[in-house]
Amino acid sequence: MFTLTVEDSNTQIVDQFSFDHGSYVIGRLDECDIVLPSTSVSRQHARIFIENGRCFIEDMGSANGVIVDGQRVIQRRDLGTASQIRVGDFYLYVEFKAQQDASQSVLNTLFISDSSDHHKLVRINDAFAGEEFSLSEIENTIGRTDENFILLSDSSISRRHAKIIRSGNSYTVVDLESSNGTRLNGKPLRGARTLEPSDVVEFGDIQFVFAEGGEIVNVAAYAPQKVAARSGNSANNMLAYLALGVGVVVAASVIYFVMQPNDVPTSQVNAVAPDSVEGRVAAALRAGNDNLRRHEWPGALSFANEALALAPGNQEAQELQDRAYREQKAAELLRQGEEFSAQGRHEQARSILLDIAEGTVAHERSKSILAHVEKTLVYNLKNEASRTMKNKRATSEELAKAHYSLSRALSLSPSDAEALQEIEKLEATLKKKKVDFKPYAP
């Protein structure tokens, strides 16, 4: 049995019903099965239906699209055992509840997408390494604009860059005549190629590894090593570089004065030679700042380390190192938070996301993820408490636990009218049963 819960833009539950068969149209017209009165919702926006015991949703050509667990639906989407759906200003939550035995009528569920049935792309080698895209559509289009199933906001990505076609458990990648091309395992893609697990696919400048849905990919194994080795020079090598640099500068100066006329400006005579220590430091800083602008934190950090190895105490290099390290740490926390959220471990996800440093790129991105995690936590906590309160055989200990769940939900969403109403009723019951508890106080 599937249960559909509808929340409005104020996070208030406006409708809820269960179904195990049939087809239901969602839209703003009164004749729709599920009416969502908002100008952000199309007249007939989407259709949710049961097929072979599984629940699906399809976009009916809406203006603003259908978003399921953060990904836009291009054709139709399998909702798995639980999913979050966004339609205009509304959020719809789908749960599958199954009976386990006679004493347990419902199964506790988590708000996670059932993506293990499908293979996925896992991003590598940049600030968003670890980001996953489930290839759940028949045609999974990749591009820079939001009509694509996988949206990649990067200047190296074309509006419609490529697509991955799913046929059963077989996946084929095709380039759509993109400007910067698609590469498979380092080679330019020509025609359609079948993907195999561990294949590395590059769309423009963005790299992914293709993996099975349930596989945990170690993105660190794909990190480039080319710069790190250069930044780890020994003291002897550093002295050699310094000596070589001084020699080059002296030789270049002598040649310059011999060959140039006497009225050459002093500023040109004192120009830094590219192969000097100063020139190498400047080149490393330029490369590091370029990586920083592209949000490639490991590269920026490696170039900062290289500059500091050549010129210890260089203020610009130190600032670059501090910024890159801070951003890299924040990006890693964001990756972990997203991973825990996808696994349904929302408490751990929230704790990690709250640790992301303000002012970082990852912090801005974490805001929407944190809001989703907290909303899911509130919803689950309220459901848990509601099930206990409806159980006439609930013990005093179970009722006290339900009170804690509602208190926790209100700590995350203090203005939740439903939770406030439920905790008021529960506290009256606890008093009547003479159960010790700490009354909720906003």
Buried (B, 14 or more C-beta within 10 A) or exposed (E): EBBBBBBBEEBEBEBEEEBEEEEBBBBBBEEBBBBBBBEBBBEBBBBBBBEEEBBBBBBBEBEBBBBBBBBBBBEBBBBBBBBBBBBBBBBBBBBBBEEEEEEEEBEEBEBBBBBBEBBBBBBBBBBBBBBBBBBBBEEBBBBBBEEBBBBBEBEBBBEBBBBBBBEEEEBBBBBBEBEBBBBBEEEEBEEEBEBEEEBBBBBBBBBBBBBEBEBEBEBEEBEEEEBBEBBEBEEEEBEEBBEEBEEBBEEBBEEBEEEEEEEEEEEEEEEEBEBBBBBBBBBBBEBBBEBBEBBBBBBBBBBBBBBBBBBEEBEBBBEBBEBBBBBBBBBBBBBBBBBBBBEBBBEBBBEBBEEBEEEBBBBEBBEEBBEBBBBBBBBBBBBBBBBBBEEEEBEEEBBBBBBBBBBBBBEBBEEBEBBBEBBEEBBEBBEEEEBEBEEBEE
